[in-house]
Amino acid sequence: MIQVKTAEEIELMRESALVVSKTLGMLAKEIKPGANPLKLDKMAEEFIREQGAVPGFLGMYDFPNTLNWSPNAQVVHGIPGNEPLKDGDIISVDCGAVKNGFHGDHAYTFEVGEVAEETKKLLKVTKESLYIGIREFKLGNRVGDVGYAIQKYTEDHGYGVVRELVGHGLGRELHEDPQMPNYGKRGRGKKFVDGMVVAIEPMINMGTKRIKQLRDGWTILTADGKPSAHFEHDVALIDGKPELLSTFQYIYEALGITSDEEDEFRSKKLVL
């Protein structure tokens, strides 16, 4: 059953989402060749706690860390280790935090040093598909409309859309109804209603859509060893339109990037 949120609850969820946004912004300054993933994981945990929140993933389903740390061909749910980042890597960092009883959960795929052009294109298209999907999260539409939009855009570029892992509703629980696949048919699935909050998160592979899992029981990789990209936002449905609760602007500020990509999904200007 979809858990509809009040306006007050949505504002509390915005606080939770922004804890994650600020954490990803802090990490953006540290993600570079030679960086130690376990050290960054500990920094993220401390940063989240300093904001009056607790890590959302640490201990969830017995996950051992604060961050899902998934480089290169790892799709999601990677476990941070001691192997340093290398020039040319990409790294999906998925982070969660709980504040005021509500979860924030979003992700960004970072470039490490100089990345191959074909990999840069994968990241660009995947992030574009996130906003294309968010645009379809509106009153009158259904789950399938979001999935269809993401699937068509990414498959038109020749990429594989992961089927086994999907976005989800978000609230007092990390995973709530409805599931939000990155594929689907228009007009199918649960109907969107005001007060819904969802995490929309395209997971797009350069090659095959097929995946496999490591023996650690967590790490998901592409079946062909080609790179995968992952971007995620928390979004509320307010007055029939999508409203971003999370932001990449802290990341962009750290990296010196100027972007207006989020503006159409905000009812008021974000003050960093």
N, C-alpha and C positions, 0 to 999 in steps of 0.2 A: 504494500500500500504506500502511495506517495505521501510523504510527510510535508504538508504545507506549512510554511513559516510565516510568522507575523512580521510586520515592518520592523519591530524592535529586535526580533531574533535575527533578521537579515543583517541589521547593523552590527550585531554581535558577531555574526559570521564574517562580516567584512573585516573586523578586527583580527579574527583568527587567520583569515586569508592573507592579510597584510603582514602578519608575523612571518609567514612563509615567504612572502615577496621580499621583505627586508633581509631575511636570511639568505635567499638566493642572491640578492644584491651584494651582501657581504662576501659571499663565496666567489662572486664574479671577479673580485679583485685578486683572489688567491689562486684561481684556476689557471695554471700556466705550466710549461714544461718543468718537470722536476718536483712538482707538488705531490705531497704524500696524502693519499685518499683518507687514511685513518685519522691523520692529524686534522684534515678538513672536517671530517665527520664529528670529531670531538669539539671543534670550534663551533660547528652548527648547533650541537646540543647545548653548549654553554650560552650561545647567542639567543636561542629560543627561550631558555630558562630566564635569562636576564630581562626578557620582555614580559615576564609574568605568565608564560605559557609552558607547556610540557611537550616534548617531542611526540608526534602522533604515531610514528611508525615503530619506535623503540619498544620492543616487547610485544607489539601487535602480532598475533598469530605466531609468537615466539621469534619474530624478526630481531636480529642481534644489534642493529645499528639505527642511527637517527636518519640517515640518508639512504635511499635507493640509488646506487652509484653504478651506472651502466655504460661502459665505454664501447665505442665502435660497433661491433656486431652484436653486443648485448642489447636487447630490446628494453627490458625493464627488470626490476627486482634484483639487480646486482648488489653484491655485498662489498663494501669498501675494504681494501686490503692495503698492503704496504708497497705494492708495485707503483712507482712514480708515474705521473703523466708524462707522455712523450709528445714532442712536436709532431703535429699532423693528426693527433687523436681528436675524436669528438667524445663528449661525455654527457649523457643524460643524467641530470640530477633531479630526482623526485623527492620532495620534502613535505612532511606533514607536521602540524602543530595543533594542540588543543588549548583553547582559551575560553573562559566563561562557559565551559561545557560543550563548545562547538568545535568541529574540525575545520581546519584549512588544509588544502592539499593541492599543490600544483608543481609544475615541472618545466624545465628549460634544458635544451641541448646546447652545450657550449662548444665553441671551437678552441682547440689548444694549439697556439702557435699558428703555423701556416698549414692550412687544410686544403686538400685537393679540390679542384673546381667542381667536379661531379658530386663531391660530398657536400660542398657549400650549397649546391642547387637542391639537394635532397632536404637540407635543413630549411632552406627558403620556402620550398613548396609545402613542406609539412607545416610550418608555422602559418603560411597563408591559408592552408586548409582548415586550421583551427578557427580562424576568424570567419571563413566561409561557413563552417558548421555553426558557429555561434549566431551568425546572422539568421539562421533558420530556427533558432530557439525562440519562438514567439507564439503568442496566442493564436489558436486556430491550427497550428502545426502539430505534428506528432514526432515521436522518437525517430521513425524511419526517415523523416525529412532531413534531419541533421546528419544521420549516417549516410544517406544517399549523396548529399552535397559533398561530404568529405571524400567518400569513395570515388565519386566521378572525377573530382578535381585531381586527386593523386594518381588514380589509375590512368587518366588521360596523359599523365607524364611518364607512364610506364612503370610505376612503382607498385609494390605489394602491400596490401592493407591487412594487418594482422587481424585474425578473426577471434582467437581464443581469449583475448584481453580487451576490455572495454571500459569506457567511462561509466559514471554512476551518479546517483543521487548522493547528497552530502548533507550532514547536519550534526545531530548529537552522536550519530554513528558515522564511521568513516565510509561505509558502503551502505547506502540506502537505495530504495526504488526511486526511479527506474534505472535499469541498466541502459547505458548509452553507447551502443556499438558505433564503430567508425565505418559501417557499411549498412546497407539496407535499401528498402523500397519506399518511395514517396507515399505518404498517406497511411502508412502502417505503424502499428505500435501504440503505446499509451499517448493520450492527448495531453498537451502541455496546459498547465493552469497557473494563474498568478500565485506567487508565493513559493513556487518550486525553486530549489537550488540544486544545481548539478555541476559535476566536474566533467568537462569535455576535454578529451585527451587523445588526439590522433597518434597512433604508433605505426609508423610507415617505414617499410623496408625498401632499400635500393633495388633489391632483386625479388626473390620469391616471397610470397606472403607466409610461407610455412616457417614454423619455429620448432625449437627443441629446448629441453631443460637440462641444466647441469645436475650432477648428483648431489649438490648442496641443497636441493629441494626448493631453491629460490630462483636462481639466475636463469633468465630466458634469453636465448640467442636466436639469430636468424639461422635457418637450416643450411643456407649456402655460404655463410660466413661473410656476407656483404654487410655494409653499415646499416644501422637503423636510427631513425630520429623520433623524438617524443617531445611534444609540447602540450601543456595543460593549463587551463584556467578554471577558476570557480566562478559560476555565473548564476545570477538570480533572475527570475522572471517578474518584472515589476511593471504594472500598468500595460501589460501585454508585450513588453519589449525586453530584450536581454540587457542586463546591467552587470558589468564586470565587478566582482568583489576583489579579485587578485589583480596584480599588475606586474609587467616586466620592466617598468620604468626605473626601478632601483638597479636592475641589471644594466639597463642602458646608460644610466647616469655613471655607473662604475666603469663602463667600457667606452664612454664618450660617443654613444650612439644617439642620434636624434630621430624620433619616430612619433607619428600621430596615429598609428594603427589602432589604438584603443579608443580614440576620441568618440567615435560613433556609438560606443557601448557604455558611455558614462553620462548620467543626467547632470552631474556637476563636475567641475574640474578637479582633478586629483592634485592635492598639495603634498609634496614629498617632505 
